[in-house]
């Protein structure tokens, strides 16, 4: 897993909310136009995510540790991981991409910047 980090001057709960509120995903996720979940935000939950172009793709939350981290598979393929940790600056936000997808790192870097901006607003 290739992991990028960003220190955000906001409370970890606020950052976690942005990461798990599917209505917020299009605000920070460059590759997300819309998302829906079938039930609660828990491991094993399924849903759909709409990329910028094309039909929705199915997803499954593979790991959820409330307030700390979550990861998922999109269309059956392991995708990004997300982690929140309290730090001296407020929150250390980490997002990882599978090692076979290093070209996705700039997308993750943009998402981190957008989450930072949203958390400061």
C-alpha positions in Angstrom: 0.0 0.0 0.0 1.3 3.5 -1.0 0.1 5.8 1.8 0.0 9.6 1.7 -0.6 11.8 4.9 -1.7 15.3 5.7 -1.9 17.2 8.9 -5.2 18.9 9.2 -5.9 21.6 11.9 -9.3 20.1 12.8 -10.7 17.7 15.3 -10.5 14.0 14.3 -14.3 13.6 14.6 -14.8 16.3 12.0 -12.4 14.7 9.6 -13.9 11.3 10.2 -17.4 12.7 9.4 -16.2 14.0 6.0 -14.7 10.6 5.2 -17.8 8.7 6.1 -20.6 11.0 4.9 -21.3 9.7 1.4 -23.0 13.1 0.5 -19.6 14.7 1.1 -17.6 12.2 -1.1 -18.1 14.2 -4.3 -16.8 17.3 -2.5 -13.4 15.8 -1.9 -13.2 12.7 -4.1 -12.1 13.6 -7.6 -13.3 10.3 -8.9 -16.7 10.3 -7.2 -19.8 11.9 -8.7 -22.3 10.3 -6.2 -22.4 7.4 -3.7 -25.1 5.4 -1.9 -24.8 2.8 0.8 -27.2 0.0 1.7 -27.5 0.5 5.4 -25.0 1.6 8.0 -21.3 2.5 7.4 -19.9 -0.8 8.8 -17.6 -3.6 7.5 -19.5 -5.7 5.0 -21.9 -2.9 3.9 -22.4 -2.6 0.2 -23.4 0.3 -2.0 -22.7 2.0 -5.3 -20.3 4.8 -6.4 -20.7 6.8 -9.5 -17.5 7.7 -11.3 -17.3 11.0 -13.3 -18.3 9.1 -16.4 -20.1 5.8 -16.8 -22.5 3.7 -14.8 -22.3 3.2 -11.0 -19.9 0.6 -9.6 -20.6 -1.7 -6.7 -18.5 -1.3 -3.6 -18.1 -3.1 -0.3 -16.6 -1.7 2.9 -14.0 -4.3 3.9 -12.7 -2.7 7.1 -14.4 -0.1 9.4 -13.0 0.9 12.7 -15.3 3.7 13.8 -13.5 7.0 14.2 -10.2 5.5 13.1 -10.1 3.8 9.7 -11.9 2.3 6.8 -11.1 0.6 3.5 -13.1 -0.7 0.6 -13.3 -2.7 -2.6 -14.8 -1.2 -5.7 -16.2 -3.6 -8.4 -14.4 -6.3 -6.4 -11.0 -4.7 -6.6 -9.2 -3.5 -3.4 -9.3 0.3 -3.5 -8.2 3.1 -1.1 -7.8 3.0 2.6 -8.5 6.0 4.9 -7.3 6.6 8.5 -7.7 9.3 11.0 -5.4 9.9 14.0 -5.3 12.6 16.6 -2.1 14.7 16.3 -0.6 17.8 17.7 -2.0 19.8 14.7 -5.4 18.3 15.1 -5.6 15.3 12.8 -3.2 13.2 10.8 -5.2 12.0 7.8 -3.8 9.1 5.8 -5.0 7.6 2.6 -3.5 4.6 0.9 -3.7 3.2 -2.6 -2.8 -0.4 -3.6 0.8 -0.8 -4.5 -0.2 -1.8 -8.0 -1.9 1.6 -8.5 0.8 4.2 -8.0 -0.7 6.4 -10.7 -3.7 7.0 -8.3 -1.4 8.8 -5.9 -2.1 12.3 -7.4 -5.8 11.7 -7.0 -5.3 10.8 -3.4 -3.1 13.9 -2.8 -5.9 16.1 -4.3 -8.5 14.4 -2.0 -6.3 15.1 1.0 -6.1 18.8 0.1 -9.8 19.0 -0.5 -10.6 17.3 2.9 -8.2 19.8 4.6 -10.1 22.7 2.9 -13.5 21.4 3.9 -12.5 20.7 7.5 -11.2 24.3 7.8 -14.4 25.8 6.4 
